[in-house]
Amino acid sequence: MKKQPSTVESNPAQPKGQFVPAIAEASSPQPVKSLQDEWLEAFETDFWRDYPRKICKFMARKAFLRIKPWNQETCDAIFAGLDRWVNHWRDNEIDRQFIPYPATWLNQHRWEDEPDA
């Protein structure tokens, strides 16, 4: 039997084992992960994991996505502020009921605030 020729040309830059539909190759090249995907990954793996009050995740995710610009500087500022606040809440033994909902913390840009001493 003769081997049928492939309708999709091989792409040497594409890693082996990664399926890309032929339609995607015909269009302009797109990044593997969109900026929004990376931002959501930062929310899931870092912000939500570290925020001490796990409530209203859906609203927190929406608030996280509304923060602009989506860049490393903004991400670093958010997580530096989160570290300050988490340490403040822990060191001062703040009861969870007094820790703002994560969406509130994000919507009010609380990472820009300094905790009271």
N, C-alpha and C positions, 0 to 999 in steps of 0.2 A: 504494500500500500504506500501510496505517496503521501507525504506529510503536507497538509494544507498550509498555505502561507498565512501568516498572521495578518489580521487586518489592522492591528495596532503596531506601529513601529516601536522598536525597543529604544528606550531612553537611557543612555549610559549614566546620566546624572541621578537617575532614580534608584534608590536602594532596592536590593533584591527582596522579594517577598512583599513589596508594597504595591497594592492594586490601585491603579488610577484609571478610571474609565476613559475610553477613547475620546469622548466628548471633552473631557478636561484637557487633554493634550492638544486638541485642536484650538482651544481658546488660549488667551494669553496666560502665561505662567502666574500662578497664585501662590502666596506663602502657605507653608504647611499649616501654620497656626495663625489665625487672625489676631489682631491686637485685642479684640474683645474676648477671644478665647483665653489669651494669656492673662488678661485682667480678671476674668472669672476664675481662672485657676489660682491666681493669687488670693482671691476672696476665699475660695474653698480650702486651700491648703494652708494658708497663713492667717488671714483675718478671722475667719469663723472658728478655726481651731484655737486661737489665742484669746478671743473675746470671752470674758468670764460669764456673761449673761446670754445664754443661748435661747433666744425667743424671737419669733417673727423672722425667720431666716429669709423668707421670700421678700419681705420689705427691705431687709438689710441688703440683699443681693441687688435689688432695684436701686437703692441709694448708692451702693458701691459703683454701679454702672453709670450713674448720673455724674459722678465726679470727673471733672475734666481739668487738664488734659490727661490722656492716658499715656503717661510716660514714666520712666524710671524715677525721676525726681519726685513726682507726686506720690508714687508708690513708696519710696523711701521715707517721705515725710509722714505719710499715714502710719507706717509701721513703727517709725521712731516715736511718734505721738502715742500710738497704742502701747508701746513698751513702757513709756512714762506713766501712762494712766493705769495700766495693769499693776505696775509696781506700787503706785500710790494706793490703789484700792487694796492690794494685798498687805502692804506695810501698815496701813492704818486700819486694817480689819474692817473695811467698809462692808456693811450688809448688802447682799445682792439687790435687795429692793431699792437701794439708793444708787445703784449703777444704772445709767441710762440704757434704754433699749439700743441695740446696735444700730438700727436705722436712724434713730435720733442722734446718736453720737456722730454718725457719718453725715447726715443732712446738715447738722449744725457745725460741721468742720471742727469738731472738738480736738482733733489731733493738733490743731494750731494753738490750743490753749495750754497753759501751764497749770498743773494741779496745785491746789492750795497746800502750803507746807504744814 
